[in-house]
Amino acid sequence: MIRFNVPYLSGREEEYLTRVLASGSFGGNGPFTRLSQRWLEERFGAPHVLLTTSCTAALELAAMALGVGPGDEVIVPSFTFVATASAFHRAGATIIFADVDPYTMTVDVADVARKLTPRTRAVVPVHYAGAPCAIARLRELCSAHGAALVEDAAQGLDCATGGEWLGRFGRFAAFSFHETKNLHCGLGGALFVNDPSDFERTEDIWERGTNRTKMFRGLVDKYSWVEPGSSFYPTELQAAFLLAQLESMDDNRLARMARWERYRERLSGGEREGWFALQRLDPADRSNGHAVYVMLRSAEACEALRLDLLAREVQAHIHYLPLHSSKMGRALGYEPSDVPLTEEYAPRLLRMPLHNELTLDQVEHVCDLVDDAFRAGRVR
């Protein structure tokens, strides 16, 4: 079986985990947490980075730091993982779903503009499949309307557009280190705090609502409860594992991009035949090679190709069930007419296997199987 994902290992995880075990200090916000945060700050020029237990936690931390609550509206794409919406919904906000650009499956800026109101507290776009959304235009739009821009960059680490790193456009940006991502610590995340004036309060919320971190820096004699907060940061074991991964970022990207480029080169023939479309990319954008997908002509063709590949021992995945059509989305009153392009295109997207253990020969094999499925008429 050619697996859809195999979690990456850099080779130094065991060494760093052994250091944590020898230290006898496992709880979190320790040396490896600070090293990982500093590594990310220096790599991407972020003023402040806070590690979290997940990207979900990072988004929830951003919602708390912004003070999102009842009466606020937050615009998010429906084509995304549930956390993009749930992090703000659980804070009391009304979620407004925006449609997608079907060529990129990222949020459509024109639809965001139509749905902005005086109650819009934040816009939360998603950088999908290792490629940027139209983030510069969204930054301008949010600035003009006084709404906070929060990047869901779960899949966008080490990507850039217009010479700027993803994660540096918004007031906040959330990243994922789940094992399905290019780099991971099993389950983890990070929040970039790009406005330095937000950091002191955000750090207190991150540290269970206390100023404990400031005590460690000698700014207060003893810590106390100063903000609503929660336990957001990971253990030192996770942070150590993550540092080993971060230090291999460049090697990881080179390996993934070789596979990503081979897929796109081979699959371009099927696009010319009209069997499917590939993700449209700006040549000036920097991808991290996170995902390769084909956009089929119908949901039926997408499912037929998935099953055909599975019968030949290749795991390919249809991605998100759009949030507006989920049980929770329907309960909140959302309709397909709210996001018609999402409704049309989401069931037609099929992601190919992609990970660092995948060989180039296996990429060729998967593409051969895709070609054969169409040429033999098993998929139409």
N, C-alpha and C positions, 0 to 999 in steps of 0.2 A: 504493500500500500504506500503510495506517495502521499504523505501526510500534509494537511493544509498548513500546519505550523509545528515547528520544533523549537522550544525555547533556546535562546542563544547562551553559550558559555564562552567567556573570554580566556579562561585558564588560570586566572589569579583569584577567583572567588574563594577557594579553599584556604589559600594563604591568609587572606584578610579575615575570613571567619575565624580562623585559628587565633589570630591576634585578639579578636573580641573575646573568645573563650578564655584566653590566657589573662585577659584584663579583669575578668570577673564582674564587669559592668555591662549590662545588656539593655537597660531600660529605654534608651533613646535620648536625643538631644545631647549626644556626647561627641567624642572626637571624630568618628566617622560621619556622623550627621553633619558636623561643621565642615569637614573636608569635602563632602559631596556638594554641599550648598556652595562653598567657595569655588569649587571646580566649575559648576554651572554658571555662577556669577561672572567668573573670569572668561569663560568660553564665549558667552553670549552677551556680555556687557550689561547684564541685568543689575540694577541697584541692589536688590535683595531677592534671595530665593529661600523658600521654606519647604523642606521635605514634608510630605504627607503620607498617610497610609494608602492613599489611592488618588486617582484623578477625581473621583467623586468627592472625596474629602477636600481636595483643593478647590473645587467649585463651591462646595458648601462653605468653606472658609472665606472665599471671595464674597459670597452672598452675605455672610455675617459682617464682614468688614465694610461692605457697602451700606449696611443697614437696611437691606431689602425687607419689605414687610407687606402686610395687607394694604390694598389700594395701589400698589405698584404693579406695573406691567413689565414683563421681561420677554423680549423677542428672541426666539430660538428656531433653528430649522427643525422640521418634523423628522427629516432623514438624519438621525443621529442615535447614539446610545442614550438610554433613558436618563443617565445622570445629568446630561446637559440641561434637561428640563426639571428633573426632580429636585436638584439642589436648590433651585429658586422657588419651586412650588412649595417645598416643605418650609421655606421661610415665610410663606404666606402670599407670595406674588401670584398674579394672574399670568399664565403662560400664553403667549401669542405665537402661533406657528407661522413661520415664513416659508415660502416655496423655494425650490432649488433651481439653479441653472443646470439643465439636463446634460450639458457638455462636460461639466466638472463635478456635478452632484454636491456642490457647495451652495451656500445660501445665495439667493438672488437679491442683489442690492436694491433693485427697483421695487421688489415686493416689500423689503424691509422699510424702504422710504414710505410706501403707501400705508404701512401699519404703525408707523410712529405716531404717538399721541402725547399730549402733555403729561400723561401718567407713565410714559416709558422710562423706567429707571435704568435699564441696561439692555444691551444687545449682545448676544452670545453666539457668534459664528463658530463654525467648525471647520478646521483644516482637514479635509478628507483625503485618505489614502496617500498620505505623504506629499501632498501638494497644497499650495496656498489657496485660500479663497481670495476674493477681491478685497483684501483687508485694508489696503490704503484708502480705497473709496469708502469703506465702512468707517474708518477712523474719521475721515472728513465729515461724513454724515452724522456720526455720533457727536462730534465736537460742535457742529452747527446746532444740534438739538439739545445739547446738555445731557445726553445719556452716556452712561459709563459703557465702555467697550471692554468686554471680558472674552479673551480668546480661549476657546476650547481647542487646545493644541495637543490633544491626547495622541494623535498620530503624526504630529508635526515637528518633533524634535530634530534639530539639525537641518531644517529647511529654511529657505530664505526667499524673499521676493524684492526686487528693486534694490538689492544690496543690503536689505535689513533682515535680520533674523526673525522668524516667526516667534511669537511670544514677547516681542518688544513693541508691538503696536498698541496693545490694549493697556488699560489701567492695571488690569490683572491678566495673567495667562496661566492656564492649568495644563499640566502635562501628565501623561500616564507612564508608569513603569510596570504595567501588568505583563505577564509572561508572553502575551501575544504581540507585544510591541518589539521594535528593533532591539532596544536595550531595556532591561527589566531588573527587578529584585523579587520576582515572584508576583508580588502585589505591592504597588507603591505609586507615589505621585509627587508632584512638586507644584508650588505656586510661585510664579514670578510676580513680585510687587514692584511695579515700574514707576509709581509715583512715590518718591521718598517720604512724602508727608503722610502716606498711609501706613508706613511700616511699623511704627511704635505700637499702634493699636492692633494691627493685624498680628504682630508677634505675640501680644498679650492674649488674644483670642486663641491663637495656635497653642499657647502654653497653658491650656485649660482655663483661660480667663484670668490668669495671674501674671504678676510682673517678676516671676521667678528668674527668667533669663537676665533681666536687668540686675538682679541681685548678684548673679554670677559675674557680671561685668563691673560690679562695684558701684552701681548707680543708686542702689537702695541698700539699707542694712538688712532688711528681712522682707520677704515677699508676702503678698496678700492678694485677695480676690479683687480685681479691678474692672473686669469686663465680663459680659456673658461669653462663654467659651466652651471648648471641648478638648478632648485628647486627640490631636490631629497628627502628631508625628510618629514615624515608624520606630522600630527597635534598632539598636546598634547593629544587630545581625543583618537586618535588611539594608541598612545604610552602608555597611562594609561590602556586602554583595554588590550593591549598586555602584560603589566607587570603582570596583574592579571592572564593571561593565563600562562606565563612563570613560575610563582611561583607554578603552579600546574602541572608542567611537569612530575614529577615522578608518581603522581596519574593517570594522563592522560595515560601515557604509560602502566601502570599496567592494566588498564581497556581495552585498545585497544589490548594489547598482549593476554589477556584471550580470546578475540573474535577471533583474528588472529590465535592463536594456535588451537582453537576448529575447525575453518574452515579447517586448513591444516590437522588436524587429520581425520576429516570426509571425506574430499575430496581425501585423499590418497587412499581410496578404489577405486574410479573412475580412479585414475591414474594406479592402479594395473590392473584394467579391460582393460586398453588401450584406454579409452574414451578420455582422455586428459592428459596433463602434467602440473605439478605445477612448479612454479619458483624454480630453483635450488639455494640453499643457502649453504654457508660455515658455519659449526657449530660454528666456532670461531668468526663469524661476529655478531654484535649486530644490530638487526632490531628495528625499532620504531613501527612496526605493522601498517604501513600506508595503505597498500593495499594487497588484496589477488586476484590473477587471475588464470584462467585456460587457457591453450593453447590447443585449439581444433585441430582436425586433418585436418580441412579445413575451409575456410572462410564461406562456406555454413552452416557447422555445427555450427559455432560460431553464425551466425545470427539466425539460427533456435533455438538455446538454449536461446538467448536473448529474442526472441519473445515469446517462450514458458514460460519463467519466467515472462515476462511482463503480459501475459494473466492470470497469477496466482498472480498478484499484487506484483511482485518483480522487482525492478529496478536494472538491471545489465547493464554495459556500455562497449561497444567496445571502445578501447582507441584511441590514436592519429592516424589521417590520416598522414602518413609519409610526411615530408616536401618536399621530392624530387618529390612526386606525386601531390602536391598541385598546385593550379593555379599559384602561385608565383614561385614555384619550376620549373614547366614546362616552364614558361616564361624565367627563367634564364638558361634554356638549360639542366636541369638534366634529366637523363634517368633511368628507372628501373634497367638497367644493372649496374648502378653505385653502387647500394646497393642491391644485389639480395636477401640476407637473410632477410633484412628489408621488401622488397617487398613480400616475401613469408609468413613471420610470423606475421607481424603487424595486418592483417585482421583476424587473428585466435585467438586473445587475448581478453578474456572477464573478466572484473573485477566485483567482487561480492560486494554487499552492505557492508560497514564497517564504523561504527562510534560509538561513546560512548553511544548513546541512544539505539543501537541495543542490544537486549537481547540474552543470550545464547540459549534460546528456539527458538528465531527467526533464529539464525544461523543454528540450527538443522533443522528447517523448510525449509530454503533455500537449504540446502544440501539434504534433503529428496526429494525436488522437482527436483533437478539436477539428482539424482539417478533415479527417476521415469521417467524423460524425456528420458533417455537412455534405461531403461529396457522396457519401453512401445514402443520403436522404433520411438518416435516422433523426436528424434535427432539421427543421425547416424554418 
